[in-house]
Amino acid sequence: MHDDMLSWSISLTLLMIAGASGCFTRTSPSCTHSGECDDGSLCRMGECIPSASALEANEERRASVDGGSSTLPAERTQSSNPSSSNHSEAGSSNASNRPSTSPSGSSGGSDASASTSDPCPDGRAPASEELVLNEAMINVPSGPRGDTNGDGARDAFDDEFIELVNVSESTLDLQGVTFIESGAPAFEFESGCLASREGIVVYGGYESSAPPDALGGTPVRIAPDRLGLSNGGGTLTIRNRVGTRLARLEWSDAPAESLTLTPQLRGETYQPHSAMTSGVLSTPGRCADGRAFESGCGAMASEDVGVDVGPTADAGSTDDSAL
């Protein structure tokens, strides 16, 4: 009796399992051996059952697609999000098909570097008689009138200055223009554009750590290592980047005021500033009478400025033996 009841319970259990799994509706097996199954599944009891390795692969694939994992190939990741794919492709196409504006097909970064390396694209190197040395402060006067750079303090080195004026009709590129004082380089322009009839002043120094770019509307530069002009005497030569002599000033026992080209902008000799304007010791960035350089400084009619100007002695010389 006990055995019959146990047998009946087992049979009932099997029937319930079979009913739940839908076994009664199956008319024929799905497979007879594992070769009939796809994706690495195995044939068990007439059904293709995924193997453990196949299940793991499916889980990894599902996780990659859902989480945007980079382990999937790019095209598969994009295909899971059509809108993202279209946007990415459009951006890539625009970047690759955009015409290059850089020379020789160089990158934009290289083109930007080239632009910044040429701050005076419309200028050219000054030739002889185009960039004149119009005024030079060698022996700085004492007191407030010696504060030529306007930094609030008179200094025997900082307030030395050299004033140059472009008397040509063109924009001049000052890059490479060099001051040579008694045979030794004293200053060199790293860059700078000077418009026609515009001046620029180079000072020996400045009290503040942040000197202005201009004083009284005139561009200025500060010599990093002073100008070192000797009060007792010396020679100052201005040359362009290829060595052409642009101007030359020779002095001995410099007066305590600036030396000014006479006539201004076109002369060949220098004299103390006060001989031109009584009581005035210097006018950096302006004519001796305070007018702008555009006026011609009274040296000639305005239509002649830039035609017959600048020191003519040894003009255009590249001989360094007579600095």
TORRO-836195 format. One record per residue (C-alpha): chain; residue in three letters; x, y, z. Coordinates in Angstrom, 1 decimal, always signed. Example, Ala and Ser with C-alpha at 12.3 -4.5 7.8 and 13.67 -1.06 7.14 Angstrom:
BEGIN
('A' 'ALA' (+12.3 -4.5 +7.8));
('A' 'SER' (+13.7 -1.1 +7.1));
//
This chain:
BEGIN
('A' 'MET' (+0.0 +0.0 +0.0));
('A' 'HIS' (+2.8 +2.3 +0.9));
('A' 'ASP' (+4.6 +1.6 -2.3));
('A' 'ASP' (+1.4 +2.2 -4.4));
('A' 'MET' (+0.9 +5.6 -2.8));
('A' 'LEU' (+4.6 +6.6 -3.4));
('A' 'SER' (+4.3 +5.6 -7.0));
('A' 'TRP' (+1.1 +7.6 -7.4));
('A' 'SER' (+2.7 +10.7 -5.9));
('A' 'ILE' (+5.7 +10.5 -8.2));
('A' 'SER' (+3.4 +10.1 -11.3));
('A' 'LEU' (+1.3 +13.1 -10.2));
('A' 'THR' (+4.3 +15.3 -9.8));
('A' 'LEU' (+5.7 +14.4 -13.2));
('A' 'LEU' (+2.3 +15.1 -14.8));
('A' 'MET' (+2.2 +18.5 -13.1));
('A' 'ILE' (+5.7 +19.4 -14.4));
('A' 'ALA' (+4.9 +18.2 -17.9));
('A' 'GLY' (+1.7 +20.3 -17.9));
('A' 'ALA' (+3.5 +23.4 -16.7));
('A' 'SER' (+6.2 +23.1 -19.4));
('A' 'GLY' (+3.6 +22.6 -22.2));
('A' 'CYS' (+4.8 +19.2 -23.0));
('A' 'PHE' (+1.3 +18.0 -24.0));
('A' 'THR' (+1.1 +20.5 -26.9));
('A' 'ARG' (+4.4 +19.4 -28.5));
('A' 'THR' (+3.8 +17.1 -31.5));
('A' 'SER' (+7.4 +16.6 -32.5));
('A' 'PRO' (+10.9 +17.2 -31.1));
('A' 'SER' (+12.7 +20.5 -32.1));
('A' 'CYS' (+16.0 +18.6 -32.5));
('A' 'THR' (+17.4 +15.2 -32.4));
('A' 'HIS' (+21.1 +16.1 -31.9));
('A' 'SER' (+23.1 +19.3 -31.1));
('A' 'GLY' (+24.2 +19.8 -34.7));
('A' 'GLU' (+20.7 +21.0 -35.4));
('A' 'CYS' (+21.0 +23.8 -32.8));
('A' 'ASP' (+22.4 +27.4 -33.4));
('A' 'ASP' (+24.7 +29.6 -31.4));
('A' 'GLY' (+26.4 +26.8 -29.5));
('A' 'SER' (+23.2 +25.4 -28.0));
('A' 'LEU' (+22.9 +21.7 -27.1));
('A' 'CYS' (+20.0 +19.3 -27.9));
('A' 'ARG' (+18.5 +18.0 -24.7));
('A' 'MET' (+15.2 +16.0 -24.6));
('A' 'GLY' (+14.3 +17.2 -28.1));
('A' 'GLU' (+14.9 +20.9 -27.3));
('A' 'CYS' (+17.9 +23.2 -28.1));
('A' 'ILE' (+19.1 +24.4 -24.8));
('A' 'PRO' (+21.7 +27.2 -24.7));
('A' 'SER' (+25.0 +26.2 -23.2));
('A' 'ALA' (+26.6 +28.0 -20.3));
('A' 'SER' (+29.2 +29.8 -22.6));
('A' 'ALA' (+26.4 +30.9 -24.9));
('A' 'LEU' (+24.5 +32.4 -22.0));
('A' 'GLU' (+27.5 +34.3 -20.8));
('A' 'ALA' (+28.2 +35.7 -24.3));
('A' 'ASN' (+24.6 +36.8 -24.6));
('A' 'GLU' (+24.7 +38.5 -21.2));
('A' 'GLU' (+27.9 +40.4 -22.2));
('A' 'ARG' (+26.5 +41.5 -25.5));
('A' 'ARG' (+23.3 +42.7 -23.8));
('A' 'ALA' (+25.3 +44.6 -21.1));
('A' 'SER' (+27.5 +46.2 -23.8));
('A' 'VAL' (+24.6 +47.4 -25.8));
('A' 'ASP' (+22.6 +48.7 -22.9));
('A' 'GLY' (+25.5 +50.5 -21.2));
('A' 'GLY' (+27.3 +51.9 -24.3));
('A' 'SER' (+30.4 +49.8 -23.6));
('A' 'SER' (+33.4 +50.6 -25.8));
('A' 'THR' (+34.1 +46.9 -26.0));
('A' 'LEU' (+31.8 +46.6 -29.0));
('A' 'PRO' (+32.8 +47.7 -32.4));
('A' 'ALA' (+32.0 +51.4 -33.1));
('A' 'GLU' (+29.5 +50.7 -35.8));
('A' 'ARG' (+27.6 +48.4 -33.5));
('A' 'THR' (+27.5 +50.9 -30.7));
('A' 'GLN' (+26.3 +53.6 -33.1));
('A' 'SER' (+23.6 +51.4 -34.6));
('A' 'SER' (+22.0 +51.0 -31.2));
('A' 'ASN' (+21.3 +54.8 -31.2));
('A' 'PRO' (+20.4 +56.1 -34.6));
('A' 'SER' (+20.1 +59.8 -33.7));
('A' 'SER' (+23.6 +59.7 -32.1));
('A' 'SER' (+25.0 +57.9 -35.1));
('A' 'ASN' (+23.7 +60.5 -37.5));
('A' 'HIS' (+25.1 +63.4 -35.5));
('A' 'SER' (+28.5 +61.9 -35.2));
('A' 'GLU' (+28.7 +61.1 -38.9));
('A' 'ALA' (+27.6 +64.6 -39.8));
('A' 'GLY' (+30.3 +66.2 -37.5));
('A' 'SER' (+32.9 +63.9 -38.9));
('A' 'SER' (+32.0 +64.6 -42.5));
('A' 'ASN' (+32.0 +68.4 -41.9));
('A' 'ALA' (+35.5 +68.2 -40.4));
('A' 'SER' (+37.0 +66.0 -43.1));
('A' 'ASN' (+35.4 +67.9 -46.0));
('A' 'ARG' (+36.0 +71.5 -44.7));
('A' 'PRO' (+38.4 +73.3 -47.1));
('A' 'SER' (+41.8 +74.1 -45.6));
('A' 'THR' (+42.6 +77.8 -45.3));
('A' 'SER' (+46.1 +77.1 -44.2));
('A' 'PRO' (+49.0 +77.4 -46.7));
('A' 'SER' (+50.4 +74.2 -48.1));
('A' 'GLY' (+47.5 +72.3 -46.5));
('A' 'SER' (+48.9 +72.9 -43.0));
('A' 'SER' (+46.7 +72.6 -40.0));
('A' 'GLY' (+44.8 +75.5 -38.4));
('A' 'GLY' (+47.2 +75.4 -35.5));
('A' 'SER' (+50.2 +75.8 -37.7));
('A' 'ASP' (+48.5 +78.6 -39.6));
('A' 'ALA' (+47.7 +80.4 -36.3));
('A' 'SER' (+51.3 +80.1 -35.3));
('A' 'ALA' (+52.4 +81.6 -38.6));
('A' 'SER' (+50.1 +84.5 -38.1));
('A' 'THR' (+51.3 +85.4 -34.7));
('A' 'SER' (+54.9 +85.1 -35.8));
('A' 'ASP' (+54.3 +87.9 -38.3));
('A' 'PRO' (+52.7 +90.8 -36.4));
('A' 'CYS' (+53.4 +93.2 -39.3));
('A' 'PRO' (+52.0 +91.4 -42.4));
('A' 'ASP' (+51.6 +94.7 -44.4));
('A' 'GLY' (+55.0 +96.1 -43.5));
('A' 'ARG' (+58.5 +95.8 -45.0));
('A' 'ALA' (+62.0 +96.2 -43.7));
('A' 'PRO' (+63.1 +99.8 -43.6));
('A' 'ALA' (+65.6 +100.9 -46.2));
('A' 'SER' (+68.2 +103.6 -46.0));
('A' 'GLU' (+66.8 +107.1 -45.3));
('A' 'GLU' (+63.3 +105.8 -44.3));
('A' 'LEU' (+63.8 +105.3 -40.6));
('A' 'VAL' (+65.5 +108.3 -39.0));
('A' 'LEU' (+67.1 +108.7 -35.5));
('A' 'ASN' (+65.4 +112.0 -34.7));
('A' 'GLU' (+66.2 +112.5 -31.0));
('A' 'ALA' (+68.4 +110.8 -28.4));
('A' 'MET' (+68.7 +111.4 -24.7));
('A' 'ILE' (+72.2 +110.3 -23.6));
('A' 'ASN' (+73.0 +112.4 -20.5));
('A' 'VAL' (+69.8 +112.5 -18.4));
('A' 'PRO' (+69.2 +115.9 -16.7));
('A' 'SER' (+68.7 +116.0 -13.0));
('A' 'GLY' (+65.4 +116.8 -11.3));
('A' 'PRO' (+61.8 +116.3 -12.6));
('A' 'ARG' (+62.7 +117.2 -16.2));
('A' 'GLY' (+64.9 +114.2 -16.3));
('A' 'ASP' (+61.9 +111.9 -15.8));
('A' 'THR' (+61.5 +111.5 -19.6));
('A' 'ASN' (+59.6 +108.1 -19.5));
('A' 'GLY' (+57.0 +109.5 -17.1));
('A' 'ASP' (+57.3 +106.8 -14.5));
('A' 'GLY' (+57.6 +109.3 -11.6));
('A' 'ALA' (+61.3 +108.8 -11.0));
('A' 'ARG' (+64.4 +110.3 -12.6));
('A' 'ASP' (+66.9 +107.6 -13.4));
('A' 'ALA' (+70.2 +108.0 -15.2));
('A' 'PHE' (+69.7 +104.8 -17.1));
('A' 'ASP' (+65.9 +104.3 -17.3));
('A' 'ASP' (+65.3 +107.8 -18.8));
('A' 'GLU' (+67.8 +107.5 -21.6));
('A' 'PHE' (+65.9 +107.1 -24.9));
('A' 'ILE' (+66.2 +106.8 -28.6));
('A' 'GLU' (+63.4 +108.2 -30.9));
('A' 'LEU' (+62.9 +106.8 -34.4));
('A' 'VAL' (+60.5 +108.2 -37.0));
('A' 'ASN' (+59.2 +106.5 -40.2));
('A' 'VAL' (+59.5 +109.2 -42.9));
('A' 'SER' (+58.6 +106.9 -45.7));
('A' 'GLU' (+55.2 +106.5 -47.3));
('A' 'SER' (+55.0 +102.8 -46.3));
('A' 'THR' (+54.4 +100.8 -43.1));
('A' 'LEU' (+57.7 +99.6 -41.8));
('A' 'ASP' (+58.4 +96.2 -40.1));
('A' 'LEU' (+60.8 +96.9 -37.3));
('A' 'GLN' (+61.7 +93.3 -36.6));
('A' 'GLY' (+65.4 +92.9 -36.5));
('A' 'VAL' (+66.2 +96.6 -36.4));
('A' 'THR' (+69.2 +96.8 -34.0));
('A' 'PHE' (+70.9 +99.6 -32.0));
('A' 'ILE' (+74.7 +99.2 -31.9));
('A' 'GLU' (+76.4 +101.4 -29.3));
('A' 'SER' (+80.2 +101.7 -29.7));
('A' 'GLY' (+80.5 +98.4 -31.4));
('A' 'ALA' (+78.2 +96.4 -29.0));
('A' 'PRO' (+74.5 +95.5 -29.6));
('A' 'ALA' (+72.4 +97.5 -27.2));
('A' 'PHE' (+68.8 +96.7 -28.3));
('A' 'GLU' (+66.9 +94.8 -31.0));
('A' 'PHE' (+63.3 +95.0 -32.0));
('A' 'GLU' (+61.7 +91.6 -31.7));
('A' 'SER' (+58.6 +92.9 -33.6));
('A' 'GLY' (+56.8 +96.2 -34.3));
('A' 'CYS' (+54.9 +98.0 -37.0));
('A' 'LEU' (+55.5 +101.6 -37.7));
('A' 'ALA' (+53.0 +103.5 -39.9));
('A' 'SER' (+54.1 +106.3 -42.2));
('A' 'ARG' (+55.1 +109.4 -40.3));
('A' 'GLU' (+54.8 +107.7 -37.0));
('A' 'GLY' (+57.5 +107.6 -34.3));
('A' 'ILE' (+58.5 +105.2 -31.6));
('A' 'VAL' (+60.6 +105.7 -28.5));
('A' 'VAL' (+62.9 +103.1 -26.9));
('A' 'TYR' (+63.7 +103.8 -23.2));
('A' 'GLY' (+66.5 +102.4 -21.2));
('A' 'GLY' (+64.1 +101.2 -18.5));
('A' 'TYR' (+60.9 +101.8 -16.5));
('A' 'GLU' (+60.3 +102.0 -12.8));
('A' 'SER' (+57.1 +99.9 -12.9));
('A' 'SER' (+57.1 +96.2 -13.8));
('A' 'ALA' (+54.3 +96.9 -16.3));
('A' 'PRO' (+55.4 +99.8 -18.5));
('A' 'PRO' (+52.8 +101.2 -20.9));
('A' 'ASP' (+52.7 +100.4 -24.6));
('A' 'ALA' (+52.5 +104.1 -25.5));
('A' 'LEU' (+53.2 +107.4 -23.9));
('A' 'GLY' (+51.4 +110.5 -25.2));
('A' 'GLY' (+50.0 +108.5 -28.1));
('A' 'THR' (+53.5 +107.4 -29.2));
('A' 'PRO' (+54.5 +103.7 -29.1));
('A' 'VAL' (+57.3 +102.8 -26.7));
('A' 'ARG' (+59.6 +99.9 -26.0));
('A' 'ILE' (+61.7 +99.3 -23.0));
('A' 'ALA' (+65.2 +97.9 -23.4));
('A' 'PRO' (+65.6 +94.7 -21.3));
('A' 'ASP' (+69.2 +95.4 -20.5));
('A' 'ARG' (+69.3 +99.2 -20.6));
('A' 'LEU' (+70.8 +101.2 -23.5));
('A' 'GLY' (+74.0 +102.0 -21.7));
('A' 'LEU' (+74.8 +105.3 -23.6));
('A' 'SER' (+78.0 +106.8 -22.4));
('A' 'ASN' (+77.9 +110.5 -21.4));
('A' 'GLY' (+81.6 +111.0 -22.2));
('A' 'GLY' (+81.2 +110.0 -25.9));
('A' 'GLY' (+80.3 +107.2 -28.2));
('A' 'THR' (+78.7 +106.1 -31.5));
('A' 'LEU' (+75.2 +104.8 -32.0));
('A' 'THR' (+74.3 +103.0 -35.2));
('A' 'ILE' (+70.9 +101.8 -36.3));
('A' 'ARG' (+70.8 +98.9 -38.8));
('A' 'ASN' (+68.0 +96.9 -40.3));
('A' 'ARG' (+67.7 +93.1 -40.2));
('A' 'VAL' (+70.1 +92.6 -43.1));
('A' 'GLY' (+72.7 +95.0 -41.8));
('A' 'THR' (+71.9 +98.1 -43.9));
('A' 'ARG' (+72.8 +101.2 -42.0));
('A' 'LEU' (+69.8 +103.4 -41.4));
('A' 'ALA' (+71.2 +106.1 -39.1));
('A' 'ARG' (+74.3 +107.0 -37.1));
('A' 'LEU' (+74.9 +109.4 -34.3));
('A' 'GLU' (+78.4 +110.3 -32.9));
('A' 'TRP' (+78.9 +112.4 -29.8));
('A' 'SER' (+81.4 +113.5 -27.2));
('A' 'ASP' (+80.7 +115.0 -23.8));
('A' 'ALA' (+76.9 +114.9 -24.2));
('A' 'PRO' (+74.9 +117.8 -22.7));
('A' 'ALA' (+72.3 +117.2 -20.0));
('A' 'GLU' (+69.5 +117.2 -22.5));
('A' 'SER' (+68.6 +115.4 -25.7));
('A' 'LEU' (+70.4 +115.7 -29.0));
('A' 'THR' (+68.0 +116.4 -31.9));
('A' 'LEU' (+68.4 +115.9 -35.6));
('A' 'THR' (+68.7 +119.3 -37.4));
('A' 'PRO' (+66.7 +119.9 -39.5));
('A' 'GLN' (+64.3 +117.5 -37.9));
('A' 'LEU' (+63.4 +114.3 -39.8));
('A' 'ARG' (+65.8 +115.2 -42.6));
('A' 'GLY' (+69.0 +116.6 -41.3));
('A' 'GLU' (+72.6 +115.2 -41.1));
('A' 'THR' (+73.8 +116.7 -37.8));
('A' 'TYR' (+72.5 +116.9 -34.2));
('A' 'GLN' (+72.4 +119.7 -31.7));
('A' 'PRO' (+71.2 +120.2 -28.1));
('A' 'HIS' (+67.4 +120.3 -27.9));
('A' 'SER' (+67.2 +123.7 -26.2));
('A' 'ALA' (+68.9 +125.3 -29.2));
('A' 'MET' (+65.8 +124.5 -31.2));
('A' 'THR' (+63.2 +125.2 -28.5));
('A' 'SER' (+64.4 +127.4 -25.7));
('A' 'GLY' (+64.1 +126.0 -22.2));
('A' 'VAL' (+62.8 +122.6 -23.4));
('A' 'LEU' (+65.3 +119.7 -22.7));
('A' 'SER' (+63.5 +116.9 -24.6));
('A' 'THR' (+60.3 +116.0 -26.4));
('A' 'PRO' (+60.2 +112.2 -26.8));
('A' 'GLY' (+57.6 +111.1 -29.3));
('A' 'ARG' (+57.0 +114.6 -30.6));
('A' 'CYS' (+58.6 +117.3 -32.7));
('A' 'ALA' (+60.9 +119.7 -30.9));
('A' 'ASP' (+58.1 +122.3 -30.7));
('A' 'GLY' (+55.6 +119.7 -29.4));
('A' 'ARG' (+53.7 +119.1 -32.7));
('A' 'ALA' (+53.0 +115.6 -34.1));
('A' 'PHE' (+55.4 +114.1 -36.6));
('A' 'GLU' (+52.7 +114.2 -39.2));
('A' 'SER' (+53.2 +117.9 -39.4));
('A' 'GLY' (+56.7 +117.5 -40.8));
('A' 'CYS' (+58.2 +119.2 -37.7));
('A' 'GLY' (+58.6 +122.4 -39.7));
('A' 'ALA' (+61.5 +120.9 -41.6));
('A' 'MET' (+59.8 +120.9 -45.0));
('A' 'ALA' (+56.5 +121.1 -46.8));
('A' 'SER' (+54.3 +118.2 -45.9));
('A' 'GLU' (+54.3 +116.9 -49.5));
('A' 'ASP' (+58.1 +116.5 -49.3));
('A' 'VAL' (+58.1 +114.3 -46.2));
('A' 'GLY' (+59.4 +110.9 -47.1));
('A' 'VAL' (+61.1 +112.0 -50.3));
('A' 'ASP' (+64.4 +113.6 -49.2));
('A' 'VAL' (+64.9 +112.7 -45.6));
('A' 'GLY' (+67.2 +111.0 -43.1));
('A' 'PRO' (+70.9 +111.1 -42.6));
('A' 'THR' (+72.8 +110.7 -45.8));
('A' 'ALA' (+76.3 +110.0 -44.6));
('A' 'ASP' (+77.3 +106.4 -45.4));
('A' 'ALA' (+73.7 +105.7 -46.2));
('A' 'GLY' (+73.0 +102.0 -47.0));
('A' 'SER' (+76.4 +100.9 -45.8));
('A' 'THR' (+76.7 +97.3 -44.4));
('A' 'ASP' (+80.3 +97.8 -43.3));
('A' 'ASP' (+80.5 +97.2 -39.5));
('A' 'SER' (+84.0 +98.6 -39.3));
('A' 'ALA' (+82.7 +102.2 -39.0));
('A' 'LEU' (+79.9 +101.8 -36.4));
//
